[in-house]
Amino acid sequence: MAAATFDIFAAAKALQDAGVDREQVQSIAAALGERDRDQLATKADLANLRAELVVRLYAVAAALAAGLGGLLVAVLDRLP
């Protein structure tokens, strides 16, 4: 999932340049920062994903090995 990045500092500067009160800019920036933080993966999320991918990789490798083994047996069975 590709997420668009948001430059909170540029947004805060643009708001201040437009005449928005500094306290309001800080409140808006804090709210936007919390919104983006909810979209970030934690180290635990990444570790769980890695473990799941390893399990799936081994499952695919086992299925491939079984398929190739069956194919090898079928080919050898047809040899004179």
Buried (B, 14 or more C-beta within 10 A) or exposed (E): EEEEEEEBEEBBEEBBEEEEEEEEBEEBBEEBEEEEEEEEEEEEEEEEEEEEEEEEEEEEEEEEEEEEEEEEEEEEEEEE
